[in-house]
Amino acid sequence: MSGLLAGKRLLVTGVITDQSIAFSVAKIAQEQGATVVLTGFGRLSLVERIAKRLPAEAPVIELDVTNAGHLAGLAGKVQSTVDGLDGVVHSIAFAPQSCLGGGFLDAPWEDVSNAIQVSAYSYKALAMACMPLMKSGSSLVGLTFDATKAWPVYDWMGVAKASLESVNRYLALHLGHQGIRSNLVSAGPLRTMAARSIPGFEQFEESWTARAPLGWSLTDQEPAARAVAALLSDWFPATTGEVVHVDGGYHALGA
């Protein structure tokens, strides 16, 4: 078998529709020779239907990253399909509506804490749940949206993404001695289901497509997915704690 990820065993979270970045990651990973296992939350039957659209149907495991029982049992369920993991993809984020769309000053702590737990703390929780199956050379990759700036309407999700980027650095610190890498891909705005759930998110779109030096497609998940695949591969053996921008270069510009 040939390919960038030949022989790799990967766990990919966050596949909701075939428009999600996670779906593109799973598709490219399979095309590059990997064996893929998916996780789903909520409407599991929907994720199972989407899994059938991959080049090879992938098994789906139920995972609520706020459920301690799900996390404790994850390694065992994964091991029933593959005998270990070489990579884990974290594509999970959520914030209650009170935390988005301009409600920054009014959002209650209960909602904010939920956003941070699901969108940031879960990266560490997922990593630790999968640790029994990982060995030196394995790779963790998460997805973020540029958290170095305050964006209109993004509000507490922006804070959660900043937390995620910090969690990434600390995972790099604490897992490095085991030879396990942790990196993030910061994608530009895409018209995914997650983006559509953020009131006013379309405010980003016009300026991004107009100003990104390389241009930017709002409907093409493949560039971000390819970056994830590259970080999962053996081609970045000494890179960890990094945030790789896949946004057409927009992050490099001034206001």
C-alpha positions as CSV (number, residue, x, y, z in Angstrom):
1,M,0.0,0.0,0.0
2,S,1.3,3.5,-0.9
3,G,0.4,6.9,0.2
4,L,1.4,9.6,2.6
5,L,-0.6,7.8,5.4
6,A,0.0,4.2,4.4
7,G,-0.6,1.9,7.3
8,K,-1.7,4.6,9.7
9,R,-4.6,4.0,12.0
10,L,-6.6,7.2,12.6
11,L,-9.4,8.3,14.8
12,V,-11.4,11.2,13.3
13,T,-13.9,13.1,15.4
14,G,-16.4,15.7,14.2
15,V,-17.9,14.3,11.1
16,I,-21.4,15.7,10.9
17,T,-22.0,16.1,7.1
18,D,-19.9,15.6,4.0
19,Q,-19.3,19.3,4.1
20,S,-17.4,19.2,7.3
21,I,-13.6,19.5,7.4
22,A,-13.5,16.2,9.3
23,F,-15.2,14.4,6.5
24,S,-12.6,15.7,4.0
25,V,-9.8,14.6,6.4
26,A,-11.2,11.1,6.6
27,K,-11.6,10.9,2.9
28,I,-8.1,12.1,2.1
29,A,-6.6,9.9,4.8
30,Q,-8.2,6.8,3.3
31,E,-7.1,7.8,-0.2
32,Q,-3.5,8.1,1.3
33,G,-3.6,4.6,2.7
34,A,-4.9,5.1,6.3
35,T,-7.5,3.0,8.2
36,V,-10.1,5.4,9.7
37,V,-12.4,5.2,12.6
38,L,-15.0,7.9,13.2
39,T,-16.7,9.2,16.3
40,G,-20.2,10.7,16.4
41,F,-22.4,12.5,18.9
42,G,-26.1,13.0,19.0
43,R,-27.6,11.8,15.7
44,L,-25.3,8.8,15.3
45,S,-27.4,7.4,12.5
46,L,-26.6,10.5,10.4
47,V,-22.9,10.1,11.0
48,E,-23.2,6.4,10.0
49,R,-24.9,7.4,6.7
50,I,-22.2,10.0,6.0
51,A,-19.6,7.3,6.7
52,K,-20.9,5.3,3.8
53,R,-19.9,8.2,1.5
54,L,-16.2,7.7,2.2
55,P,-14.1,5.7,-0.2
56,A,-14.4,2.8,2.3
57,E,-17.1,2.8,4.9
58,A,-15.6,3.6,8.3
59,P,-16.9,2.3,11.7
60,V,-18.5,4.9,13.9
61,I,-18.2,5.1,17.7
62,E,-20.4,7.2,19.9
63,L,-18.5,9.8,21.8
64,D,-19.7,12.7,23.9
65,V,-16.5,14.4,25.0
66,T,-18.3,15.7,28.2
67,N,-19.2,12.2,29.2
68,A,-16.6,10.6,31.5
69,G,-18.0,7.1,30.7
70,H,-17.6,7.6,27.0
71,L,-14.1,8.8,27.4
72,A,-13.1,6.0,29.7
73,G,-14.5,3.4,27.3
74,L,-13.2,5.0,24.1
75,A,-9.9,3.1,23.9
76,G,-11.6,-0.3,24.3
77,K,-14.2,0.5,21.6
78,V,-11.5,1.7,19.2
79,Q,-9.4,-1.4,19.9
80,S,-12.3,-3.5,18.7
81,T,-11.8,-2.1,15.2
82,V,-8.0,-1.4,15.1
83,D,-5.2,-2.6,17.3
84,G,-3.8,0.9,18.0
85,L,-3.7,4.5,16.9
86,D,-1.1,6.5,15.0
87,G,-3.2,9.7,14.9
88,V,-6.2,11.5,16.4
89,V,-8.1,14.4,14.8
90,H,-10.0,16.7,17.1
91,S,-12.7,18.6,15.1
92,I,-15.1,19.3,18.0
93,A,-16.5,22.7,19.0
94,F,-19.7,24.0,20.5
95,A,-21.0,27.1,22.2
96,P,-24.6,27.9,23.4
97,Q,-26.3,30.7,21.4
98,S,-25.9,33.1,24.3
99,C,-22.1,33.0,23.7
100,L,-22.2,34.0,20.0
101,G,-23.5,36.8,17.8
102,G,-22.7,39.8,19.9
103,G,-23.7,38.4,23.4
104,F,-20.2,38.5,24.8
105,L,-21.0,40.8,27.7
106,D,-24.2,39.0,28.7
107,A,-23.3,35.3,28.4
108,P,-23.6,33.5,31.7
109,W,-20.7,31.4,33.1
110,E,-22.7,28.2,32.8
111,D,-22.8,28.7,29.0
112,V,-19.3,29.9,28.8
113,S,-17.9,27.0,30.7
114,N,-19.8,24.6,28.4
115,A,-18.2,26.2,25.4
116,I,-14.7,26.0,26.9
117,Q,-15.2,22.4,28.0
118,V,-16.4,21.1,24.6
119,S,-14.2,23.3,22.4
120,A,-10.9,23.3,24.4
121,Y,-10.7,21.0,27.4
122,S,-12.0,18.2,25.2
123,Y,-8.7,18.2,23.2
124,K,-6.8,17.2,26.3
125,A,-9.6,14.8,27.4
126,L,-9.6,13.1,24.0
127,A,-5.8,12.8,23.9
128,M,-5.8,11.1,27.3
129,A,-8.6,8.8,26.4
130,C,-6.6,7.7,23.3
131,M,-3.2,7.6,25.0
132,P,-3.3,3.8,25.8
133,L,-3.4,3.2,22.0
134,M,-0.7,5.6,21.0
135,K,3.1,5.3,20.8
136,S,6.1,7.3,19.9
137,G,5.6,8.9,16.5
138,S,1.9,9.4,16.9
139,S,0.2,12.7,16.1
140,L,-2.7,14.7,17.5
141,V,-4.2,17.4,15.2
142,G,-6.9,19.8,16.1
143,L,-8.8,22.5,14.2
144,T,-9.0,26.1,15.2
145,F,-10.0,29.5,13.9
146,D,-7.4,32.3,14.3
147,A,-7.7,33.2,18.0
148,T,-5.0,36.0,18.0
149,K,-7.7,38.6,17.2
150,A,-11.2,39.5,18.4
151,W,-13.7,38.7,15.6
152,P,-17.2,40.2,15.4
153,V,-19.9,37.8,16.5
154,Y,-17.4,35.0,17.4
155,D,-17.3,36.2,21.0
156,W,-16.8,33.3,23.5
157,M,-16.0,30.8,20.8
158,G,-13.0,33.0,20.1
159,V,-12.0,32.7,23.7
160,A,-12.5,28.9,23.6
161,K,-10.3,28.7,20.5
162,A,-7.6,30.7,22.3
163,S,-7.9,28.2,25.1
164,L,-7.6,25.4,22.6
165,E,-4.4,26.9,21.1
166,S,-3.0,27.1,24.6
167,V,-4.0,23.5,25.4
168,N,-2.2,22.5,22.2
169,R,1.0,24.0,23.5
170,Y,0.7,22.3,26.8
171,L,0.0,18.9,25.2
172,A,3.1,19.4,23.1
173,L,5.0,20.1,26.3
174,H,3.7,17.1,28.3
175,L,3.5,14.5,25.6
176,G,6.7,15.3,23.8
177,H,8.8,13.0,26.0
178,Q,6.6,10.2,24.7
179,G,7.3,11.1,21.2
180,I,3.7,12.3,20.6
181,R,3.2,15.5,18.6
182,S,0.3,18.0,19.0
183,N,-0.5,20.6,16.3
184,L,-3.4,22.7,15.1
185,V,-4.7,23.7,11.7
186,S,-6.2,27.2,11.6
187,A,-8.6,27.2,8.7
188,G,-10.2,30.3,7.2
189,P,-14.0,30.6,7.2
190,L,-15.9,27.7,5.5
191,R,-19.6,27.3,5.0
192,T,-19.9,24.3,7.2
193,M,-22.8,23.4,9.5
194,A,-20.8,24.7,12.4
195,A,-20.2,28.1,10.7
196,R,-23.9,28.4,9.8
197,S,-24.8,28.0,13.5
198,I,-23.0,31.3,14.3
199,P,-25.2,34.3,13.8
200,G,-23.6,36.8,11.5
201,F,-20.6,34.6,10.6
202,E,-21.1,35.7,7.0
203,Q,-19.5,39.0,8.0
204,F,-16.1,37.3,7.6
205,E,-16.7,36.0,4.2
206,E,-16.6,39.0,1.9
207,S,-13.4,40.5,3.3
208,W,-11.7,37.1,3.4
209,T,-12.3,36.2,-0.2
210,A,-11.4,39.7,-1.3
211,R,-8.2,40.2,0.8
212,A,-6.6,36.8,1.2
213,P,-3.3,37.0,-0.9
214,L,-3.9,33.5,-2.3
215,G,-7.6,33.9,-2.6
216,W,-10.0,31.9,-0.5
217,S,-12.9,29.5,-1.3
218,L,-15.7,29.3,1.3
219,T,-16.8,25.9,0.1
220,D,-13.5,24.0,-0.4
221,Q,-12.5,22.0,2.7
222,E,-9.7,20.2,1.0
223,P,-6.8,22.6,1.7
224,A,-7.4,22.5,5.4
225,A,-7.9,18.7,5.3
226,R,-4.7,18.2,3.4
227,A,-2.8,20.2,6.0
228,V,-4.3,17.9,8.7
229,A,-3.2,14.8,6.7
230,A,0.3,16.2,6.4
231,L,0.6,16.8,10.1
232,L,-0.7,13.2,10.8
233,S,2.1,11.9,8.5
234,D,5.7,11.2,9.2
235,W,6.8,14.3,7.3
236,F,6.7,16.6,10.3
237,P,8.6,14.5,12.9
238,A,10.0,17.5,14.8
239,T,7.0,19.8,14.7
240,T,4.8,20.2,17.7
241,G,2.9,22.9,19.5
242,E,2.4,24.6,16.1
243,V,-0.6,26.4,14.6
244,V,-0.5,26.0,10.8
245,H,-2.6,28.6,9.0
246,V,-4.6,27.4,6.0
247,D,-6.5,30.6,5.2
248,G,-5.1,31.9,2.0
249,G,-2.6,34.1,3.9
250,Y,-5.3,36.3,5.5
251,H,-3.8,36.0,9.0
252,A,-0.6,37.7,7.8
253,L,-2.3,41.0,6.8
254,G,-2.8,44.2,8.8
255,A,-6.2,45.7,9.3
